[in-house]
Amino acid sequence: MAQRLKGKTIVITGASSGIGKSCALEFARTSPEDLKIVLTARRIDTLKEVAKEIEGFAKGVKVLPVKLDVSRPEEVSGFVEGLPEEFRGVDVLVNNAGLVKGMAQAPDILPADIDTMFSTNVTGLINMTQAILPIYKSRPDGGSGDIINIGSIAGREPYQGGSIYCATKAAVRSFTDALRRELISTRIRVMEIDPGQVETEFSVVRFYGDKEKARKVYEGVQPLTPEDIAEVVVFAAGRRENVVLADTLVFPNHQAAATVMYRKSAQ
């Protein structure tokens, strides 16, 4: 796998924490000799810390932190042009940036929350894909490159209090499936990885910074870690070019569906 990834350029959105950060670290661990990683997120200082961490153990990996808010089309449209020449030959795009806001039900969902979720989870992902695809399609034999979209079980099974988030992830799933069909004559791989419950900043953001509420989400269970999902992402990117892990659903052991979980009672 290290050999297949050698020399590639990876772009990861939402790379300042959680799954995105773990993906960056896992790519660097897997192919530490010759790799370029572009880390993007809104928090540039945190990205620089991630870059420093990678450079500390993977001397052959070049890391470029780039401040980018995928919910802003004007930032995405200038993203590729703003990259140094040596980082423009992107081989793998990990569309990870995404979030959830609140658990309100219609008609009480805040318009600002609706806009934030759609502009980040859907429009941002689509715009990033469109920014990178011309690079892929310019390559010989119909083009090549990987697009790995981080979806969610929520895109397959809607649940109460998550209608907008679920709708955004269902949109990602439809876009991914359609894109794979549109690119069937190329060597461009389109893949989606749908995590179940993962413990990240996800719930803190959902509850507007309330860490106690977020903590209760994971009481009595052992959720997936960002590292678990990162291993799957890197595994997908590291397959032989003819192998497409098109659709991957990843649960922790206590979960069997979006709303079917076993919780141990407190002792």
C-alpha positions as CSV (number, residue, x, y, z in Angstrom):
1,M,0.0,0.0,0.0
2,A,2.9,2.4,0.8
3,Q,4.2,1.7,-2.7
4,R,0.8,2.5,-4.4
5,L,0.5,5.8,-2.5
6,K,4.1,6.8,-3.0
7,G,4.6,10.2,-4.8
8,K,0.9,11.1,-4.6
9,T,-0.7,14.4,-3.5
10,I,-3.6,14.2,-1.1
11,V,-6.1,16.9,-0.4
12,I,-8.2,16.6,2.8
13,T,-11.0,19.0,3.8
14,G,-11.9,19.5,7.4
15,A,-8.4,18.4,8.4
16,S,-8.0,20.4,11.6
17,S,-9.6,17.7,13.9
18,G,-11.5,14.5,14.0
19,I,-11.7,12.2,11.0
20,G,-9.9,14.7,8.7
21,K,-6.9,15.1,11.0
22,S,-6.7,11.3,11.5
23,C,-6.8,10.7,7.8
24,A,-3.8,13.0,7.4
25,L,-1.8,11.2,10.1
26,E,-2.7,7.8,8.7
27,F,-1.7,8.7,5.1
28,A,1.6,9.9,6.5
29,R,2.2,6.8,8.6
30,T,1.3,4.5,5.7
31,S,3.6,6.2,3.1
32,P,6.2,8.2,5.0
33,E,8.8,8.3,2.3
34,D,7.3,10.3,-0.5
35,L,3.9,12.0,-0.1
36,K,2.4,15.5,-0.3
37,I,-0.6,16.3,1.9
38,V,-2.7,19.5,1.6
39,L,-4.6,20.1,4.8
40,T,-7.6,22.4,4.6
41,A,-10.0,23.8,7.2
42,R,-11.1,27.1,8.6
43,R,-8.6,27.0,11.6
44,I,-5.2,27.6,10.1
45,D,-3.4,27.6,13.4
46,T,-4.7,24.1,14.2
47,L,-3.7,23.0,10.7
48,K,-0.2,24.2,11.3
49,E,-0.1,22.1,14.5
50,V,-1.2,19.0,12.5
51,A,1.4,19.7,9.9
52,K,4.1,20.0,12.6
53,E,3.0,16.7,14.1
54,I,3.3,14.9,10.7
55,E,6.7,16.4,9.9
56,G,7.9,15.2,13.3
57,F,7.5,11.5,12.3
58,A,7.4,11.4,8.5
59,K,10.4,13.2,7.1
60,G,9.6,12.4,3.5
61,V,6.1,13.9,3.7
62,K,5.5,17.5,2.6
63,V,2.6,19.1,4.3
64,L,0.8,22.3,3.2
65,P,-1.8,23.8,5.5
66,V,-4.4,26.0,3.6
67,K,-7.1,28.0,5.3
68,L,-10.3,27.1,3.4
69,D,-14.0,27.4,4.3
70,V,-15.7,25.0,1.8
71,S,-19.0,26.7,2.5
72,R,-17.7,29.8,0.6
73,P,-17.8,29.1,-3.1
74,E,-15.4,32.0,-3.8
75,E,-12.7,30.4,-1.6
76,V,-13.2,27.0,-3.3
77,S,-13.0,28.5,-6.8
78,G,-9.6,29.9,-6.2
79,F,-8.3,26.9,-4.2
80,V,-6.3,25.1,-7.0
81,E,-4.8,28.3,-8.4
82,G,-3.7,29.3,-5.0
83,L,-1.7,26.1,-4.5
84,P,2.1,26.1,-5.1
85,E,2.9,24.3,-8.4
86,E,4.3,21.2,-6.7
87,F,1.0,20.6,-4.9
88,R,-1.4,21.1,-7.9
89,G,-1.1,17.5,-9.2
90,V,-3.8,16.2,-6.8
91,D,-4.3,12.4,-6.8
92,V,-6.7,11.9,-3.9
93,L,-9.4,14.2,-2.7
94,V,-10.9,13.4,0.7
95,N,-14.2,15.3,1.1
96,N,-14.4,15.2,4.8
97,A,-15.6,18.6,5.9
98,G,-19.1,18.5,7.4
99,L,-21.1,19.3,10.5
100,V,-24.5,19.1,12.2
101,K,-26.3,21.9,14.0
102,G,-29.0,21.2,16.6
103,M,-31.8,18.7,16.9
104,A,-34.8,20.9,16.2
105,Q,-37.7,19.5,14.3
106,A,-39.8,21.3,11.7
107,P,-41.2,23.9,11.8
108,D,-38.7,25.1,14.5
109,I,-35.4,24.5,12.6
110,L,-33.4,27.6,12.4
111,P,-32.8,28.9,8.9
112,A,-29.2,29.7,9.7
113,D,-28.6,26.0,10.7
114,I,-30.2,24.8,7.5
115,D,-28.0,27.0,5.4
116,T,-24.8,26.1,7.4
117,M,-25.4,22.4,7.0
118,F,-26.3,22.5,3.3
119,S,-23.6,24.9,2.3
120,T,-20.9,22.9,4.1
121,N,-22.0,19.3,3.7
122,V,-23.5,19.4,0.2
123,T,-22.5,22.6,-1.8
124,G,-19.0,22.6,-0.3
125,L,-18.4,19.0,-1.2
126,I,-19.7,19.4,-4.7
127,N,-17.7,22.6,-5.3
128,M,-14.5,20.9,-4.1
129,T,-15.1,18.0,-6.4
130,Q,-15.6,20.3,-9.4
131,A,-12.5,22.2,-8.5
132,I,-10.4,19.0,-8.5
133,L,-12.0,17.0,-11.3
134,P,-10.4,19.0,-14.2
135,I,-7.0,17.9,-12.9
136,Y,-8.1,14.2,-12.9
137,K,-9.7,14.5,-16.4
138,S,-6.6,16.0,-17.9
139,R,-4.6,12.8,-17.4
140,P,-4.1,10.2,-20.1
141,D,-6.5,7.3,-20.9
142,G,-9.6,9.2,-19.8
143,G,-8.1,10.5,-16.6
144,S,-7.4,9.2,-13.1
145,G,-7.6,10.1,-9.5
146,D,-9.6,9.3,-6.3
147,I,-12.6,11.1,-4.8
148,I,-13.4,9.8,-1.3
149,N,-16.6,11.3,0.2
150,I,-17.2,10.9,3.9
151,G,-21.0,10.3,4.2
152,S,-22.9,9.0,7.1
153,I,-25.4,6.3,8.2
154,A,-27.7,9.3,8.5
155,G,-27.7,9.5,4.7
156,R,-29.2,6.0,4.6
157,E,-31.6,6.1,7.6
158,P,-33.2,9.4,8.5
159,Y,-34.0,9.9,12.2
160,Q,-36.0,12.3,14.4
161,G,-34.2,15.5,15.2
162,G,-31.8,15.1,12.3
163,S,-33.9,15.8,9.3
164,I,-31.7,18.4,7.8
165,Y,-28.4,16.7,8.5
166,C,-29.8,13.4,7.2
167,A,-31.0,15.2,4.0
168,T,-27.5,16.6,3.4
169,K,-25.9,13.2,3.7
170,A,-28.6,11.6,1.5
171,A,-27.7,14.3,-1.1
172,V,-24.0,13.4,-0.8
173,R,-24.9,9.7,-1.4
174,S,-26.9,10.6,-4.5
175,F,-24.2,12.9,-5.8
176,T,-21.5,10.2,-5.2
177,D,-23.5,7.5,-7.0
178,A,-24.4,9.8,-10.0
179,L,-20.7,10.9,-10.3
180,R,-19.5,7.3,-10.4
181,R,-21.8,6.6,-13.3
182,E,-20.8,9.8,-15.1
183,L,-17.1,8.9,-14.8
184,I,-17.5,5.2,-15.8
185,S,-15.4,5.6,-18.9
186,T,-12.4,7.0,-16.9
187,R,-10.0,5.6,-14.4
188,I,-11.3,8.1,-11.8
189,R,-12.5,6.2,-8.7
190,V,-15.5,7.6,-6.7
191,M,-15.9,6.2,-3.2
192,E,-18.1,6.8,-0.2
193,I,-17.4,5.8,3.4
194,D,-20.4,6.1,5.7
195,P,-19.5,6.0,9.5
196,G,-21.9,5.1,12.2
197,Q,-21.3,6.6,15.6
198,V,-17.9,8.2,15.9
199,E,-16.7,10.2,18.8
200,T,-15.3,13.5,17.5
201,E,-16.3,17.2,18.0
202,F,-19.4,16.3,16.0
203,S,-21.7,16.3,19.0
204,V,-20.1,19.4,20.6
205,V,-20.9,21.3,17.4
206,R,-24.4,19.8,17.3
207,F,-25.2,21.1,20.8
208,Y,-23.6,24.5,20.1
209,G,-20.6,23.9,22.3
210,D,-22.3,22.2,25.2
211,K,-19.7,19.6,26.1
212,E,-21.8,18.0,28.8
213,K,-24.7,17.2,26.4
214,A,-22.1,15.9,23.9
215,R,-20.6,13.6,26.5
216,K,-23.9,12.0,27.3
217,V,-24.3,10.9,23.6
218,Y,-21.4,8.4,24.2
219,E,-22.4,7.2,27.7
220,G,-22.6,3.4,28.0
221,V,-21.2,2.8,24.5
222,Q,-17.8,2.4,22.8
223,P,-18.1,4.5,19.6
224,L,-15.7,4.4,16.7
225,T,-12.7,6.6,16.8
226,P,-11.6,9.0,14.0
227,E,-8.6,6.6,13.5
228,D,-11.0,3.8,12.7
229,I,-12.4,5.7,9.8
230,A,-9.0,7.0,8.7
231,E,-7.8,3.5,8.3
232,V,-10.7,2.7,6.0
233,V,-10.1,5.9,3.9
234,V,-6.4,5.1,3.5
235,F,-7.1,1.4,2.7
236,A,-9.6,2.6,0.0
237,A,-7.0,4.9,-1.6
238,G,-4.3,2.3,-1.4
239,R,-6.1,-0.4,-3.4
240,R,-4.9,-1.4,-6.9
241,E,-6.3,1.1,-9.4
242,N,-8.9,-1.3,-10.7
243,V,-10.4,-1.8,-7.3
244,V,-13.1,0.6,-6.2
245,L,-14.5,0.4,-2.6
246,A,-17.6,2.1,-3.8
247,D,-19.8,2.0,-0.8
248,T,-18.6,1.3,2.8
249,L,-20.7,1.3,5.9
250,V,-18.8,1.2,9.2
251,F,-20.4,0.6,12.6
252,P,-19.1,0.2,16.1
253,N,-20.0,-3.1,17.6
254,H,-22.9,-1.7,19.7
255,Q,-24.7,-0.3,16.7
256,A,-26.8,-2.0,14.1
257,A,-28.6,1.0,12.5
258,A,-28.9,4.7,12.9
259,T,-31.2,4.4,15.9
260,V,-30.5,0.8,17.0
261,M,-27.9,0.8,19.7
262,Y,-27.1,-1.2,22.8
263,R,-26.1,0.9,25.8
264,K,-24.7,-0.6,29.0
265,S,-26.4,0.7,32.0
266,A,-24.4,2.6,34.6
267,Q,-23.1,0.5,37.4
